[in-house]
Amino acid sequence: MPKTTKAGAYDDDDEASSERESTMLRAAMAADAIRGSSTSLDDEPSARVLVADDDAATRDLIASTLRASGYEVDTAQDGQEAIERVARGGLDVVLLDAVMPRVSGVDACRTIKGLRGDEFVPVALVFAKTDPKSRVEALKIGADAYVCKPFEQTELLVCVSSALRVKRAHDRMRAASQKLERLRGFDELSGARSFRYLHERLAEEFARAERHAEPLACCVLDVDRLKVHNERGGRSLGDQILRGVAEVIKGSVRDSDVVGRYGGDEFFVMLPATHFAGSLVVATRIWRDIAQKAFGDGDTPASVTASLGVALFPSRDVRTKDALLAALEAALLEAKRRGGNRLCVFQQEGFIYTPSGDEA
């Protein structure tokens, strides 16, 4: 198939040049194959490569060479078809001939690099050796590798392998970033939200409550005598208790509520758009469910109680976020001072105690 000029027209010189390039490429790769030179993928996981070339003979030769080296290969006849295949996903490397009809390889590379999505796909371009200007342009628009025709089999495989290493490195970085983001948002031990997430989310919910004149209820829960359980059953029992308490709390609230680890043995529960009566119902349910659950997987599971402090915005003494946090701390401290295993609600100038541990 004839190649296009920059003006987009076809001519006999382009066609003859294309035929020469195709013949030279096949000859070079055939000679390399005879010498038995190849790059093995035994140490690489399976990868899928897209080969785009408007010359069928060249396209098939490159595809068969890659398949013989362990790659899975898709093919495209021009840049437009390559773009459409990349958009469907599932590719590891894209190999584009620089000069193709409809959409050139350079333009296809520019479009592919502009596609939005989480998946990173490296692009390698195939140029004529006499085209340094296009190679510079390709690198400027984000091409990850290139190879010049006519090339040998080993040169092609090294080019694809290098592009694949770029993808593997990018994927590892992305996985590490996602793990870091999960750690940033969640407490690794309990599976509840992290303290940092709580801090950011509380600021958002408080601003929303102020803006829309909605209530915002919060609870702070402390696991009573966790240190004693750690001493009796080891740290593993303490960890099981914390995970179990987090599950109890999450099972007692709505999807829109937020449960986070507030400290070593403390959890924070955020209840947006919840009035005083609703917050008391939720806190009482959490308090009772924890007291009724057996924790640990040994022959003698541990019984655990909890102390809860509850506060509501807005109320007479709670007009700011800092005042809300101070009210929560004061309510929890009072519950602990009274012997624990109870729920204490901060409201206006004093505390309301209900229920006590005797009612569990």
C-alpha positions as MATLAB code, in Angstrom:
seq = 'MPKTTKAGAYDDDDEASSERESTMLRAAMAADAIRGSSTSLDDEPSARVLVADDDAATRDLIASTLRASGYEVDTAQDGQEAIERVARGGLDVVLLDAVMPRVSGVDACRTIKGLRGDEFVPVALVFAKTDPKSRVEALKIGADAYVCKPFEQTELLVCVSSALRVKRAHDRMRAASQKLERLRGFDELSGARSFRYLHERLAEEFARAERHAEPLACCVLDVDRLKVHNERGGRSLGDQILRGVAEVIKGSVRDSDVVGRYGGDEFFVMLPATHFAGSLVVATRIWRDIAQKAFGDGDTPASVTASLGVALFPSRDVRTKDALLAALEAALLEAKRRGGNRLCVFQQEGFIYTPSGDEA';
ca = [
       0.000    0.000    0.000;
       1.443    3.439   -0.888;
       2.415    5.858    1.864;
       1.117    9.416    2.284;
       3.188   12.555    2.000;
       2.848   15.438    4.460;
       0.259   16.936    2.128;
      -1.737   13.718    2.334;
      -1.344   12.697   -1.358;
       0.015    9.460   -2.775;
       2.694    9.209   -5.410;
       4.752    6.549   -7.152;
       7.969    7.480   -5.318;
       6.259    6.890   -1.966;
       4.955    3.545   -3.144;
       8.357    2.454   -4.388;
       9.954    3.643   -1.128;
       7.388    1.722    0.886;
       8.086   -1.448   -1.071;
      11.828   -1.033   -0.537;
      11.360   -0.500    3.218;
       9.114   -3.546    3.471;
      11.560   -5.722    1.493;
      14.564   -4.518    3.471;
      12.766   -5.079    6.766;
      11.762   -8.608    5.872;
      15.297   -9.370    4.710;
      16.897   -7.995    7.867;
      14.527   -9.848   10.183;
      14.828  -13.071    8.198;
      18.615  -12.893    8.414;
      18.417  -12.278   12.127;
      16.071  -15.247   12.557;
      18.508  -17.484   10.657;
      21.268  -16.481   13.071;
      18.969  -17.644   15.884;
      19.115  -14.330   17.685;
      15.982  -13.700   19.735;
      14.858  -12.172   22.979;
      13.058  -14.566   25.322;
      10.114  -13.574   27.508;
      10.513  -16.501   29.897;
      11.060  -14.079   32.790;
       8.209  -11.722   31.814;
       4.468  -12.107   32.395;
       2.307  -12.338   29.296;
       1.877   -8.987   27.542;
      -0.418   -7.830   24.726;
       1.033   -5.662   21.965;
      -0.850   -3.741   19.291;
       0.961   -3.566   15.929;
      -0.321   -0.873   13.565;
       1.074   -0.750   10.013;
      -0.683   -0.221    6.688;
       1.709   -2.600    4.915;
       0.183   -6.051    5.411;
       3.446   -7.957    4.846;
       5.359   -5.841    7.362;
       2.500   -5.961    9.848;
       2.239   -9.749    9.654;
       6.005  -10.198    9.919;
       6.241   -8.046   13.048;
       3.210   -9.746   14.581;
       4.569  -13.249   13.945;
       7.968  -12.270   15.388;
       6.368  -10.960   18.571;
       4.108  -13.999   18.914;
       7.111  -16.302   18.527;
       8.709  -14.457   21.455;
       5.724  -14.984   23.750;
       3.678  -11.845   23.203;
      -0.021  -11.734   22.465;
      -0.563   -9.517   19.435;
      -3.431   -7.452   18.038;
      -3.095   -5.687   14.677;
      -4.439   -2.502   13.089;
      -4.231   -1.219    9.522;
      -3.879    2.483   10.314;
      -3.688    5.050   13.089;
      -7.435    5.508   13.449;
      -7.994    1.796   13.975;
      -5.139    1.776   16.494;
      -6.727    4.621   18.483;
     -10.070    2.803   18.601;
      -8.369   -0.409   19.806;
      -6.410    1.413   22.536;
      -9.628    3.043   23.762;
     -11.071   -0.436   24.459;
      -8.190   -1.150   26.874;
      -6.277   -4.301   27.721;
      -3.027   -3.422   25.917;
       0.491   -3.312   27.327;
       2.438   -1.779   24.421;
       1.438   -0.028   21.182;
       3.778   -0.220   18.156;
       2.871    2.342   15.452;
       4.341    2.866   12.013;
       5.012    6.601   11.749;
       3.503    7.053    8.255;
       0.035    5.578    7.669;
      -3.102    6.719    5.795;
      -6.073    8.418    7.525;
      -4.172    9.029   10.774;
      -0.378    8.846   10.923;
       1.456    7.040   13.679;
       2.705   10.351   15.109;
      -0.829   11.787   15.236;
      -2.166    8.516   16.662;
       0.512    8.664   19.367;
      -0.546   12.215   20.242;
      -4.197   11.124   20.513;
      -3.420    7.985   22.526;
      -1.342    9.973   24.996;
      -4.259   12.372   25.375;
      -6.772    9.656   26.190;
      -7.989    9.887   29.771;
      -8.029    6.871   31.993;
      -6.131    5.081   34.729;
      -4.397    2.681   32.362;
      -0.956    3.712   31.103;
       0.014    2.347   27.683;
       3.522    3.023   26.312;
       3.777    3.839   22.605;
       6.733    2.888   20.394;
       6.995    4.434   16.911;
       8.604    2.946   13.823;
      10.462    5.454   11.595;
      12.558    5.449    8.481;
      16.225    5.975    9.312;
      16.201    9.192    7.260;
      13.481   10.874    9.338;
      15.170   12.428   12.436;
      12.762   15.396   12.523;
       9.737   13.130   13.067;
      11.588   11.190   15.763;
      12.237   14.412   17.690;
       8.578   15.419   17.294;
       7.417   11.998   18.510;
       9.532   12.219   21.657;
       8.167   15.715   22.313;
       4.555   14.474   22.218;
       5.265   11.623   24.617;
       6.388    8.569   22.646;
       8.083    6.135   25.002;
      10.382    4.403   22.497;
      11.148    4.207   18.780;
      12.897    1.947   16.297;
      14.104    2.703   12.757;
      13.511    0.649    9.642;
      14.965   -1.589    8.453;
      15.557   -3.204   11.837;
      16.533   -6.680   12.901;
      14.425   -9.022   15.020;
      16.499   -8.436   18.140;
      16.225   -4.658   17.755;
      12.443   -4.884   17.510;
      12.170   -7.134   20.561;
      14.450   -4.918   22.625;
      12.340   -1.888   21.694;
       9.101   -3.594   22.753;
      10.708   -5.032   25.883;
      11.979   -1.571   26.881;
       8.514   -0.081   26.409;
       7.059   -2.913   28.467;
       9.521   -2.202   31.290;
       8.316    1.397   31.287;
       4.744    0.150   31.689;
       5.672   -2.295   34.462;
       7.455    0.471   36.362;
       4.487    2.816   35.890;
       2.044    0.116   37.062;
       4.147   -0.586   40.165;
       4.241    3.121   40.958;
       0.490    3.392   40.488;
      -0.136    0.368   42.734;
       2.108    1.859   45.424;
       0.276    5.176   45.127;
      -3.095    3.458   45.476;
      -1.868    1.548   48.524;
      -0.602    4.784   50.046;
      -3.980    6.408   49.381;
      -5.761    3.474   51.053;
      -3.460    3.743   54.060;
      -4.116    7.458   54.139;
      -7.875    6.912   54.190;
      -8.171    3.762   56.307;
      -6.723    2.415   59.529;
      -4.832   -0.730   58.565;
      -5.576   -2.672   61.762;
      -9.288   -2.054   62.257;
     -10.416   -1.282   58.721;
     -12.123    1.879   59.984;
     -11.331    5.274   58.531;
      -8.006    6.846   59.478;
      -7.526    9.772   61.845;
      -6.369   11.960   58.970;
      -9.481   11.143   56.952;
     -11.653   11.917   59.996;
      -9.998   15.297   60.418;
     -10.657   16.256   56.779;
     -14.166   14.801   56.650;
     -15.253   16.436   59.909;
     -14.240   19.836   58.526;
     -16.333   19.161   55.400;
     -19.383   17.894   57.304;
     -19.247   20.719   59.831;
     -19.093   23.308   57.031;
     -22.023   21.611   55.311;
     -24.048   21.537   58.548;
     -23.385   25.250   59.080;
     -24.229   26.131   55.482;
     -27.508   24.215   55.349;
     -28.501   24.652   59.000;
     -28.488   20.873   59.538;
     -27.599   18.971   62.713;
     -24.365   17.041   63.042;
     -24.063   14.429   65.783;
     -20.811   12.738   66.756;
     -19.769    9.960   69.151;
     -16.429    9.016   70.607;
     -16.146    5.437   71.860;
     -13.469    4.060   74.168;
     -12.985    0.288   74.636;
     -12.972   -0.279   78.391;
      -9.876   -1.947   79.897;
      -8.300   -2.911   76.576;
      -4.911   -3.009   78.310;
      -6.209   -5.786   80.592;
      -7.298   -7.852   77.581;
      -3.872   -7.327   75.998;
      -2.174   -8.582   79.161;
      -4.424  -11.634   79.483;
      -4.696  -12.723   75.865;
      -1.745  -11.044   74.215;
      -1.663   -8.231   71.721;
      -3.352  -10.447   69.132;
      -6.498  -10.564   71.291;
      -6.432   -6.792   71.639;
      -6.178   -6.462   67.860;
      -9.114   -8.846   67.384;
     -11.168   -6.792   69.824;
     -10.428   -3.563   67.960;
     -11.356   -5.140   64.626;
     -14.509   -6.616   66.139;
     -15.572   -3.341   67.737;
     -15.062   -1.555   64.401;
     -17.295   -4.122   62.701;
     -19.990   -3.714   65.362;
     -19.968    0.057   64.936;
     -20.054   -0.117   61.127;
     -22.955   -2.547   61.330;
     -24.920   -0.132   63.515;
     -24.759    2.972   61.306;
     -25.884    4.109   57.851;
     -23.717    4.077   54.738;
     -23.613    7.857   54.873;
     -22.183    7.827   58.413;
     -18.456    7.744   59.067;
     -16.622    5.375   61.410;
     -12.953    6.016   62.105;
     -10.226    5.069   64.528;
      -9.662    8.072   66.756;
      -6.807    6.788   68.914;
      -5.280    3.612   70.332;
      -8.549    2.228   71.749;
     -10.952    4.943   70.623;
     -13.316    5.202   67.664;
     -15.065    8.234   66.222;
     -18.567    8.055   64.731;
     -19.867   10.918   62.582;
     -23.629   11.091   62.011;
     -24.480   13.805   59.455;
     -28.039   15.235   59.433;
     -28.857   13.424   62.705;
     -30.777   15.056   65.555;
     -30.302   14.444   69.269;
     -32.836   11.614   69.517;
     -31.383    9.788   66.497;
     -27.834   10.042   67.799;
     -28.920    8.629   71.144;
     -30.598    5.654   69.440;
     -27.448    4.882   67.414;
     -25.088    5.304   70.379;
     -27.243    3.071   72.580;
     -27.383    0.381   69.900;
     -23.583    0.419   69.508;
     -23.082    0.315   73.289;
     -25.425   -2.676   73.740;
     -24.177   -4.627   70.677;
     -20.579   -4.421   71.880;
     -21.546   -5.669   75.359;
     -23.409   -8.638   73.841;
     -20.670   -9.738   71.424;
     -17.932  -12.272   72.223;
     -14.484  -11.263   70.934;
     -11.549  -13.502   70.057;
     -11.334  -16.979   68.572;
     -10.085  -18.937   71.591;
     -11.927  -21.321   73.914;
     -12.748  -18.451   76.269;
     -13.802  -15.453   74.159;
     -13.510  -12.060   75.790;
     -16.454   -9.954   76.872;
     -15.947   -6.260   76.223;
     -17.697   -3.085   77.275;
     -17.386    0.433   75.967;
     -17.806    3.997   77.143;
     -19.340    6.540   74.755;
     -19.427   10.298   74.661;
     -22.001   12.006   72.426;
     -22.308   15.651   71.357;
     -24.522   17.535   68.914;
     -24.082   20.589   66.708;
     -25.733   23.019   67.006;
     -26.524   23.298   70.686;
     -26.185   26.147   73.152;
     -22.595   25.331   74.117;
     -21.530   23.870   70.753;
     -21.223   26.525   68.031;
     -17.858   25.667   66.484;
     -16.023   22.533   65.354;
     -13.524   22.893   68.197;
     -16.378   23.222   70.682;
     -17.942   20.053   69.270;
     -14.701   18.114   69.759;
     -14.261   19.533   73.260;
     -17.820   18.492   74.153;
     -17.168   14.956   72.892;
     -13.980   14.666   74.930;
     -15.718   16.005   78.026;
     -18.630   13.563   77.656;
     -16.306   10.586   77.170;
     -14.138   11.639   80.117;
     -17.210   11.846   82.320;
     -18.364    8.391   81.211;
     -14.948    6.954   82.085;
     -14.856    8.844   85.381;
     -18.157    7.248   86.328;
     -16.638    3.778   85.953;
     -17.041    3.165   82.231;
     -19.537    0.928   80.464;
     -21.958    3.781   80.009;
     -23.092    6.427   77.578;
     -22.751   10.122   78.353;
     -24.388   12.838   76.231;
     -23.139   16.407   76.362;
     -26.013   18.852   76.086;
     -26.200   22.512   76.992;
     -24.609   23.071   80.411;
     -24.461   19.536   81.722;
     -24.537   15.835   80.981;
     -27.352   13.340   80.560;
     -26.533    9.750   81.475;
     -28.477    7.053   79.775;
     -28.261    4.164   79.947;
     -25.938    2.933   82.695;
     -23.924   -0.274   82.649;
     -26.461   -2.003   84.874;
     -29.002   -1.960   82.031;
     -26.857   -3.976   79.621;
];
